[in-house]
């Protein structure tokens, strides 16, 4: 049975007035076209040759939630404690994460990404950056300034969303 397409930008659940909803819909449609063309130009994200997909998933969780414990990580991945421990050991050996003793509970070790680990995730998740590198000479100064303004607006919105999440 073929898989059903999943909307990566559902706006139905958002509380938007009609005018704002139309602009947001256009933004998502343009973003999808940018993604498709960038994918055609630079291809899918590269998988580091010395990491398995499961190790990449683990690293991604640790980059997203620095300080997560091995037990919490195992629960999120739905794997046994020995499996999680083995994945963590391999990422420590590769210098992508570190284990840090919890100051409040010496039995607990918290997982943190190293600068190299963060860089691996950034490189993998950089289709836009890779595509920009290919087309940058084809953009006018005005277009580059617009991209900077748009990126700054997105960064500000992400900062506000993260602050709201932290308060909750």
C-alpha positions, 0 to 999 in steps of 0.5 A: 500500500502506498504511503500517504503524503504528510503535510510538512506545513499544516496551517489549519491548526494556526489561529490566523486571519484570512490575509495572514493565512494567505501569506503563510500559505504562499510562504510554505509553497515557496519554501517547498519549491525552494527545497525541491530545487535545492534538492535537485541542485545539491542532492540530499543531506550527506551522511558522514561515512563513519556514522550509522543512521541510528548514531545520527539520530542519537546525536541529533537528540543530544544536540537538540536537548543537551544534558539529556540522560542515557535513560531518557535517550533510550526512552525516546529512541525506544531502545534498550538501555544496553543499546542506548549505552553502546550508541553513546559509547561510540559517539563518545569515542568519535569525540561527538558527545561527552558525558558529564556528571550531574552535580545534583546526582552523582549516579546520573551522567548527562550527555552533551554535544561537542563542538565537532558533534554540533558541526556534524549536525549543521553540515548534515542539515545544511541543504539551504547553505549548500544551495546558497553556496552554488547560487550566491554569485547569481544573487544581486546585492539587494537580493542578498540583503533581503535574504539577510533580513528574512534570516534575521526575522526568522532567527528572532522568531525562533528566539522568541519561540524558544524563550516561550518554550523555556517558560512553559 
